[in-house]
Amino acid sequence: MRGRLYHLCFTSHQEVLCRRHSDYVRLFNSMAQAAINTGSLLITENIMSNHLHLALITSDTGRFMQRLRSSYTQMFNDRYRRVGMLGDPGYFKLELKGRQHVTAAFSYILRNPSHHRLCANPFTYPYSPVLLYFNNHKTHIFNSDSDLSDARSHRTIRRKNQVPGNVRFDVSGMMDMAAVINTEVLEGYFGSYRAFQYGLNRTDYDRWEREQENDCPGVPPVTLASIEPHLPAQTVRDMMTQNMAWLKEAGITDMDLCTLIDGQYLSDFHKQSYTELTVEEKIKIARHIREGLYVSVWQLGRCLGVRPELLM
């Protein structure tokens, strides 16, 4: 196929993209389906609750992102009785040039859950393809030959979407990552599993930048700040200097908080979705949650789908 190698990022600051495991499944399937439909080659990715990073080879990033966002938004809106666009307008795009730039981008994408304190070890994050590379394949439990129809019935893929015959689905309805992610490209750029491990663990950021500048003069280096342009500078600095001590202080995740809201509080107000709650009801829920948990108004705001300043 023809195309260029890009790093793309799709964010949603006002509202989470994924409230539960099945949402992560649907978002990955939408990403995989967009790659299949546009003839793009998916190299690596990582899905967080309110944004996703991915690297792919494509001839049309706009068409790929339009298909991804349209497909997932329709499924998300149907599931949560929601209307309108999901996520921030536009998306981050960076063409990757030079081996050092490419391997830095791949490393930052796969390290992203650790940077956001979702896990201490990138290899333990469940919504990442990190274990696929260098013959470290995940073990999937597949359904029978009817797994595609099961995935459609579970609504983890839209009914009208076509799926190649070699693509299988696991018991949760997720497409087999090994069938839709091209591991050879990433492995070719790193060259060895040792180099891959080094990229996932290095903290010599100044040297990393110099290596990229020497490899491709005139091209800005890939850094945590450049791939997370929406984050405040202090937050980026904190991510770069954090150590294992943060595990003792780690708060509730977005998915756990959404599960708490959807499983405990919706019934109190006789609602079936967070989108049906009034602003006043959301404020009451937020106040009650903050009485027992250390949760920021920004996290509550995106999990309740309300402006955080209203919760202060």
N, C-alpha and C positions, 0 to 999 in steps of 0.2 A: 504494500500500500504506500501511497505518497502522503507526505505531510511533514509537519515540524513537531518538535518535542516541546510541550508546554507544561508549566505548573499552573493549575487553576485552583481557586479557592472561592467557595460560595458560603456566605455568612447570613446569620439571622440574629441580630442583636435584640430585637424587641420581643421575640417569641421563639421558643425552642423548635427545632426541626424534628426532633425525635423525643417522644415522651416515654416510650416503652420499647422492649426488644423488637417487637414486630415492626416498629417504625424504622429501626436501623436496617432490618431485613428489606423493607420496601424501598428505602433510599438506596441501598446497595444494588438491588435489582433494577431500579430506575437508571442508575449510573451505568450498569452493565448493558442494559437494553439500549441506552443512548449510544454507547460505543458500538454496539452491533449494528444499529440502524444507520449510523453515520459512517461506517467503515473505519472507525477510529481504533487505535490500539491502546488499551488500558494497561499502564505499566505498574502503577502503585497507587494507593489511596489510603485515607484514614477518615472515618466518620466520627465526629463528636456530636454532642447534643445540639449545639447551635451553629456549627459550621463543618465544612468538610474540605479536605485538601486532596488533590489528585494530580497525577502526572500521566499524560497520554500523548500519543502521536496522532495528530489529526490535521486535516486540511481546512477545517472550519470550526473554530472554537465556539462561535456564536450559535451555530446550528446544534452542536453537541449540548451546550448549556440550555438552550431553549427546550430541547427534547427532555433532558434530565429534569429540569424544574417543572415543566408542564405536567409530565407524567406523575412525578411525586406529589406535586401540589394537589392534583385531582384526587389522588388516593388519600392524602392527609385530610383534605377538606371533607371528603365523604365520610371518613372514619370519625372525625370530631365535629361534624355538623358546622363546618366553618365555610366562609366565603372569602374570596379575594386572594391577592398575591401572597405567597409565603416567602419570607426572607427579605433581605435588603436588596434594593435595586442594583443591577449590575453585578459584576464579579471581578475578582482579581485575576490577572493574566500575566504570565511572565514566560517569554520564550527562553529556553535553556540552551546555552552555547558553551562548549568546552567541557572536557571531562570533569574537571574539578567543580565547575558550576553544577553540572548534572548530578554528580554524586552528593554534593552538599544539599541540593534540593531534595533528592530521594531520602537522605538521612533525616532532614528536618521534617519531612512529611511523616515518616515512620516513627519519629521521636515525639510527635505532637501530643499524643495522649499523656506522656510523661511531663511535658512542659506545662500542661494544663492540670497537673496533679490528679489525673484519673488513674494512674498506675505508677509504680516506681520503676517498673521494668517494661519496656515497649513490647517484649515478647509475651506478656500476660494480658495485653488488651484484646478483648474478644472481637472487636469490630475492625480488625487490621489484617492485612495479608502477609504480615512480617514473617510468619512461619512457612510461607510457601517457598521462599528463596533458598537456593543452594540445597535442594533436595530435603528440606526440613518441612515437608508437607503436613498440613493438618489432617487429622483423621475425621472424615465425615460419615455420618450415619444416613444413608440414603433411603428414600422410600422405594416403593415398587415402580414398575414401568408407568404407573399412573401418576408419578410425582408432579408432572406439569399440570395436569388437571387438578391435583390437590392444591398446588400453589395458586391456581386461579380461584379455586373455591375458598382458599384462605385469604384471598385478596392481597397477596404479596406481589402480584404482577397483574397488569391490566389485561383484560380478556382479549382485546384486539391485537395485543403484541405478539409478534412471531418470535419463536425461540429456536435456534439451531438444534438439530437432533442430538448433538453430542453434549449438550448442556444438561446437567442433572441438577436436582434440587435436594437440599437436606431436609430433615424432618421439620424444621421451622419454616420451610418455604423459601429459603435463601438459595440463589444460584450458587453452584459450586465455584468458589473463587478460582480454583486451579484451572477451570475451563474457560474463564473469561479474562484472566489477568495474564499478561505475557511476562513471564519471569526471566526469559533469556535476555531481554534488553537490559534490565537492571543488573543482572549477574555479569553481563558483558562489560558494563561500565565500571563496576567495582573490581572485577577480575578474580577475586578470591573471597572466600567466606571470612577470612581474617580481616581483609580490608572493609568488608561489609560490617563486621562487628565493631571495628574501629570507628567507622562513621556513625554508628548508633550510640557510641559511648564517649566520643571525644569532647573535651571542654576547653581546648586551647583555641579559643575563638579568634584571637588576633592572628595567629599563625594560619588558621583556616582561611581567613579573608585574604592574607598575603598569597597563599597558594593559588587561590582563584584569580587574583589580580595578575600573577605571573603567568598563569595558564592562558588567560584571555584578557590581555591589556585593553583598557577602555570600557570594559563591561563591568558594571557594578556587581560586587560579590553578593551571593545569596547568603543572607543572614536571618536570624530569627526575627529581627525588626523588619526586614524587607518582606518576609512572607506573612507577617502578622501586622500589616500597616494600620489596622484599626485599633491596635492596643496602645495604651499610654506607654511612654518611654520607661517609666519606673516599673511597670508591670513586666516589660520585657527584661529589664535588668534583674528583677527578682527571679524570673524564670531561669536566667543564665547562671545565677549564683546559688540556686536552691540545692539543698542536700537532703539526705534521707530523713533528717529530723522532721521534715514537713509531714511525714506519715502520721505522727502523733497528733498533728493539728488539722489533718484533712477533714473537711466538712462533708455534708451530705451531697451526693451527686445530683445533677439535674434529673436523671431518670428516677432515682429514689424519691426525690422531692415530688416529681410529677405523679409517681405511683401513690404517694401519700395523699396528695390532693385528689386524684381521681378515685382512689379506693376508699378513702375515709370521709372526705368533706363533701363530695358531690351529693351523696345520699342525704346528708343533713339538710341540703337545700332542695332536694327532690329534682336534681338536674342529672342529665346523662352525659354532659360534656362541659369542660371548663369554659367553652365559648358561650354557654347559655347562662353563666353566672353574671349578675349585675356587678357594676364597679363596687357598690357598697358591700356586696357579698364577698367579693375578692379581698377587700380591705379587712373584713372580719376574719376571713381565713388566714390572711397574712399575719394579723396581730396574734391570733391564737397559736400559729406555728412558731412565731418568734418568742413566745413565752417559754417554749420547751426546747427550742433548737437555736443554735447560732447560725442564722441564715441571713445573707445580705438582702437588702431590698431589690438589688439588681437581679439576683438569682430568683427571688420570688416573683419579680415583675415578668421575667421571661417565661417562667413556668406557669404563671396565671394568665399571661397575655394581657398585661396592664402596664401603664407607664410607671416606672419605679418611684417617681417623685410623689405619686398619689399614696404610696405606702409608707412614706416617711412620717 
